[in-house]
């Protein structure tokens, strides 16, 4: 009874595995990569070797070889897929190159300059009474102090305004509220203000209030605040929105007032995120050069009074060291690199603190 | 999002009002005041720039003793001075965008769809780190690394493609070209475009992707069919936001380009490159006299207007995706995440766990009641409802 369906003809010759036929081997991409690296190394060895050229040529050979191989063995669709995968990976590696290169360059050029004297001394001309020579003393103490003061004041202005605005947007405003919509839109737009415009704003403001030559550290702080407030608002807003609505409702159900709910329930829950966001905002503005340069100008003198006179900061020191070098150009450039490295250290430290805060103080319970 | 505090009149007509406490009032006032101060600040920026700029804009440039000499000398009026600067700004940013945007979108795709899931979080963090590097450091890096690096390329371009106006002219020997500046700008805008595009690609509905794959699409076809259409407006907005950043970038250009104030399309010449507004201000501000400073502030005002327009355009394009007038359309397009990389970074840090687990584990996320990821989704969806 069984209707047998016998194959009309037996396969002859080598039996091909229909599941893998028409496919390249699984690790083919690595083989091709190794091959193209070797090939381009050989080609460049004949023409003069350099690392960048080697990597670029390898990438080109790899993409071509893979594309041709795949379209020969597989089909055009798969070939496109493989080439795109390669292109996307190359794009990513391409982005890492500047990051690595920048960090290496800053360390290589800056590390020789940084020592205890550089950090603790101010720049000055020193008259040696024995040899009767005037030597330039390089130091960044005035810039370190200036950076900390200016960024500190900017943080003092921005953090309360930023957090309170975020609270308003998340806790008080309704969606239909015109003010909430306007503020959300303006905050978004404010993130796009060019930093130099913020500097010009502070300069104009203080010129009108104080009069001409209104350079001061406080003016730079105001400029930085304009840049920092939107960042703080956006971070805090995101963090507050992450707080589960259940917590608030539970609090209200117990008859707790809105003020107490926000300060005792919502803020403590979101505090890790808020601190992280604030830290990253500080890290963002601490490296701003243009607004500080406009508003606080630059100086080699030590000035710890933010309300009077120009103030030096690390980013501006790095800029002026290159653009307006002193008589000893090499020394100016060197101190610029020293300042840049110190700045990178500060930014890295702030980023690390932010990460640690996020890790350690993250709200528990939600796994 | 419903307002938690507003008492909902329910059932009986008798309205129960919460007792008003002084602390509540004060806190409401404080937070509303802060929100209002944002409007005041932005208005203030525009107002003070206008006040300072107007004297120079209306001044009689050829006959003004102050404006006749120095950086502003030799121009019939303010607009003749600022015109080439605007061109230079747009030109440098455009080159940066042409170089940077495709790479940035590629990186975003790599992180969201190609990289192993375990690595994706770390790789994304690495790219975000690019945003943390201060711009002045990139400027210095551009001087000693990018300038010499591009010299052979410039020579080659000039020799073989010199008939194209872009690559024409006398090739720079130091490398202080607008091309070098634009390359550094491209590096700076990478993290912005990448972080926003990445968030948008990650929002692609899982079902769209799986449907495409189930129909036999390769990964790239799946991305073309499901990911790009969903994220298109978001990616365009991201690119515009990157453009906004490039327009206002000062230090890299000021340090690298050896500029002139003229309209030129040459990319690899020295001293014949168009200057940008921001760099021009940074270079001339310290040496300018009062009225010249006001002229510079005038150019800054125009930069403010341009970048504001670009940013608003970006928001409007993204907003159209969000608002969409009809409800159905809304679900079809991605939402723009917080634009600033540092905000994305902060959210990433706090939600690191969620990001690593990825979107695959829907069931698990659902099991944990009120997990951040869920709330996040709800909030984002509800925001524009």
Boltz contact constraints between the chains, C-beta under 6 A:
constraints:
  - contact:
      token1: [A, 77]
      token2: [B, 218]
      max_distance: 6.0
  - contact:
      token1: [A, 80]
      token2: [B, 220]
      max_distance: 6.0
  - contact:
      token1: [A, 81]
      token2: [B, 218]
      max_distance: 6.0
  - contact:
      token1: [A, 81]
      token2: [B, 219]
      max_distance: 6.0
  - contact:
      token1: [A, 81]
      token2: [B, 220]
      max_distance: 6.0
  - contact:
      token1: [A, 84]
      token2: [B, 220]
      max_distance: 6.0
  - contact:
      token1: [A, 88]
      token2: [B, 106]
      max_distance: 6.0
  - contact:
      token1: [A, 88]
      token2: [B, 109]
      max_distance: 6.0
  - contact:
      token1: [A, 88]
      token2: [B, 110]
      max_distance: 6.0
  - contact:
      token1: [A, 88]
      token2: [B, 114]
      max_distance: 6.0
  - contact:
      token1: [A, 91]
      token2: [B, 103]
      max_distance: 6.0
  - contact:
      token1: [A, 91]
      token2: [B, 106]
      max_distance: 6.0
  - contact:
      token1: [A, 91]
      token2: [B, 107]
      max_distance: 6.0
  - contact:
      token1: [A, 92]
      token2: [B, 107]
      max_distance: 6.0
  - contact:
      token1: [A, 92]
      token2: [B, 110]
      max_distance: 6.0
  - contact:
      token1: [A, 94]
      token2: [B, 103]
      max_distance: 6.0
  - contact:
      token1: [A, 95]
      token2: [B, 107]
      max_distance: 6.0
  - contact:
      token1: [A, 95]
      token2: [B, 127]
      max_distance: 6.0
  - contact:
      token1: [A, 95]
      token2: [B, 190]
      max_distance: 6.0
  - contact:
      token1: [A, 98]
      token2: [B, 187]
      max_distance: 6.0
  - contact:
      token1: [A, 99]
      token2: [B, 130]
      max_distance: 6.0
  - contact:
      token1: [A, 101]
      token2: [B, 145]
      max_distance: 6.0
  - contact:
      token1: [A, 102]
      token2: [B, 133]
      max_distance: 6.0
  - contact:
      token1: [A, 102]
      token2: [B, 141]
      max_distance: 6.0
  - contact:
      token1: [A, 105]
      token2: [B, 141]
      max_distance: 6.0
  - contact:
      token1: [A, 105]
      token2: [B, 145]
      max_distance: 6.0
  - contact:
      token1: [A, 106]
      token2: [B, 137]
      max_distance: 6.0
  - contact:
      token1: [A, 161]
      token2: [B, 34]
      max_distance: 6.0
  - contact:
      token1: [A, 161]
      token2: [B, 37]
      max_distance: 6.0
  - contact:
      token1: [A, 164]
      token2: [B, 30]
      max_distance: 6.0
  - contact:
      token1: [A, 164]
      token2: [B, 31]
      max_distance: 6.0
  - contact:
      token1: [A, 164]
      token2: [B, 34]
      max_distance: 6.0
  - contact:
      token1: [A, 165]
      token2: [B, 34]
      max_distance: 6.0
  - contact:
      token1: [A, 165]
      token2: [B, 35]
      max_distance: 6.0
  - contact:
      token1: [A, 167]
      token2: [B, 31]
      max_distance: 6.0
  - contact:
      token1: [A, 168]
      token2: [B, 31]
      max_distance: 6.0
  - contact:
      token1: [A, 168]
      token2: [B, 32]
      max_distance: 6.0
  - contact:
      token1: [A, 168]
      token2: [B, 35]
      max_distance: 6.0
  - contact:
      token1: [A, 174]
      token2: [B, 3]
      max_distance: 6.0
  - contact:
      token1: [A, 183]
      token2: [B, 35]
      max_distance: 6.0
  - contact:
      token1: [A, 183]
      token2: [B, 38]
      max_distance: 6.0
  - contact:
      token1: [A, 186]
      token2: [B, 38]
      max_distance: 6.0
  - contact:
      token1: [A, 186]
      token2: [B, 42]
      max_distance: 6.0
  - contact:
      token1: [A, 188]
      token2: [B, 315]
      max_distance: 6.0
  - contact:
      token1: [A, 189]
      token2: [B, 311]
      max_distance: 6.0
  - contact:
      token1: [A, 191]
      token2: [B, 339]
      max_distance: 6.0
  - contact:
      token1: [A, 191]
      token2: [B, 340]
      max_distance: 6.0
  - contact:
      token1: [A, 192]
      token2: [B, 244]
      max_distance: 6.0
  - contact:
      token1: [A, 192]
      token2: [B, 307]
      max_distance: 6.0
  - contact:
      token1: [A, 192]
      token2: [B, 311]
      max_distance: 6.0
  - contact:
      token1: [A, 194]
      token2: [B, 248]
      max_distance: 6.0
  - contact:
      token1: [A, 194]
      token2: [B, 303]
      max_distance: 6.0
  - contact:
      token1: [A, 194]
      token2: [B, 307]
      max_distance: 6.0
  - contact:
      token1: [A, 196]
      token2: [B, 250]
      max_distance: 6.0
  - contact:
      token1: [A, 196]
      token2: [B, 278]
      max_distance: 6.0
  - contact:
      token1: [A, 196]
      token2: [B, 281]
      max_distance: 6.0
  - contact:
      token1: [A, 197]
      token2: [B, 300]
      max_distance: 6.0
  - contact:
      token1: [A, 197]
      token2: [B, 304]
      max_distance: 6.0
  - contact:
      token1: [A, 200]
      token2: [B, 297]
      max_distance: 6.0
  - contact:
      token1: [A, 200]
      token2: [B, 300]
      max_distance: 6.0
  - contact:
      token1: [A, 201]
      token2: [B, 45]
      max_distance: 6.0
  - contact:
      token1: [A, 201]
      token2: [B, 48]
      max_distance: 6.0
  - contact:
      token1: [A, 204]
      token2: [B, 48]
      max_distance: 6.0
  - contact:
      token1: [A, 204]
      token2: [B, 49]
      max_distance: 6.0
  - contact:
      token1: [A, 204]
      token2: [B, 52]
      max_distance: 6.0
  - contact:
      token1: [A, 205]
      token2: [B, 48]
      max_distance: 6.0
  - contact:
      token1: [A, 231]
      token2: [B, 340]
      max_distance: 6.0
  - contact:
      token1: [A, 231]
      token2: [B, 342]
      max_distance: 6.0
  - contact:
      token1: [A, 234]
      token2: [B, 338]
      max_distance: 6.0
  - contact:
      token1: [A, 234]
      token2: [B, 343]
      max_distance: 6.0
  - contact:
      token1: [A, 235]
      token2: [B, 343]
      max_distance: 6.0
  - contact:
      token1: [A, 235]
      token2: [B, 346]
      max_distance: 6.0
  - contact:
      token1: [A, 238]
      token2: [B, 338]
      max_distance: 6.0
  - contact:
      token1: [A, 238]
      token2: [B, 347]
      max_distance: 6.0
  - contact:
      token1: [A, 241]
      token2: [B, 379]
      max_distance: 6.0
  - contact:
      token1: [A, 242]
      token2: [B, 372]
      max_distance: 6.0
  - contact:
      token1: [A, 244]
      token2: [B, 370]
      max_distance: 6.0
  - contact:
      token1: [A, 244]
      token2: [B, 375]
      max_distance: 6.0
  - contact:
      token1: [A, 246]
      token2: [B, 370]
      max_distance: 6.0
  - contact:
      token1: [A, 248]
      token2: [B, 4]
      max_distance: 6.0
  - contact:
      token1: [A, 257]
      token2: [B, 21]
      max_distance: 6.0
  - contact:
      token1: [A, 257]
      token2: [B, 24]
      max_distance: 6.0
  - contact:
      token1: [A, 258]
      token2: [B, 5]
      max_distance: 6.0
  - contact:
      token1: [A, 258]
      token2: [B, 24]
      max_distance: 6.0
  - contact:
      token1: [A, 259]
      token2: [B, 23]
      max_distance: 6.0
  - contact:
      token1: [A, 259]
      token2: [B, 24]
      max_distance: 6.0
  - contact:
      token1: [A, 259]
      token2: [B, 27]
      max_distance: 6.0
  - contact:
      token1: [A, 273]
      token2: [B, 350]
      max_distance: 6.0
  - contact:
      token1: [A, 276]
      token2: [B, 346]
      max_distance: 6.0
  - contact:
      token1: [A, 276]
      token2: [B, 349]
      max_distance: 6.0
  - contact:
      token1: [A, 277]
      token2: [B, 346]
      max_distance: 6.0
  - contact:
      token1: [A, 280]
      token2: [B, 342]
      max_distance: 6.0
  - contact:
      token1: [A, 280]
      token2: [B, 345]
      max_distance: 6.0
  - contact:
      token1: [A, 280]
      token2: [B, 346]
      max_distance: 6.0
  - contact:
      token1: [A, 283]
      token2: [B, 132]
      max_distance: 6.0
  - contact:
      token1: [A, 284]
      token2: [B, 342]
      max_distance: 6.0
  - contact:
      token1: [A, 287]
      token2: [B, 134]
      max_distance: 6.0
  - contact:
      token1: [A, 289]
      token2: [B, 136]
      max_distance: 6.0
  - contact:
      token1: [A, 289]
      token2: [B, 251]
      max_distance: 6.0
  - contact:
      token1: [A, 290]
      token2: [B, 250]
      max_distance: 6.0
  - contact:
      token1: [A, 290]
      token2: [B, 282]
      max_distance: 6.0
  - contact:
      token1: [A, 315]
      token2: [B, 134]
      max_distance: 6.0
  - contact:
      token1: [A, 315]
      token2: [B, 136]
      max_distance: 6.0
  - contact:
      token1: [A, 318]
      token2: [B, 136]
      max_distance: 6.0
  - contact:
      token1: [A, 319]
      token2: [B, 136]
      max_distance: 6.0
  - contact:
      token1: [A, 340]
      token2: [B, 137]
      max_distance: 6.0
  - contact:
      token1: [A, 340]
      token2: [B, 140]
      max_distance: 6.0
  - contact:
      token1: [A, 343]
      token2: [B, 134]
      max_distance: 6.0
  - contact:
      token1: [A, 347]
      token2: [B, 132]
      max_distance: 6.0
  - contact:
      token1: [A, 351]
      token2: [B, 132]
      max_distance: 6.0
  - contact:
      token1: [A, 355]
      token2: [B, 349]
      max_distance: 6.0
  - contact:
      token1: [A, 358]
      token2: [B, 349]
      max_distance: 6.0
  - contact:
      token1: [A, 358]
      token2: [B, 350]
      max_distance: 6.0
  - contact:
      token1: [A, 366]
      token2: [B, 371]
      max_distance: 6.0
  - contact:
      token1: [A, 366]
      token2: [B, 372]
      max_distance: 6.0
  - contact:
      token1: [A, 367]
      token2: [B, 368]
      max_distance: 6.0
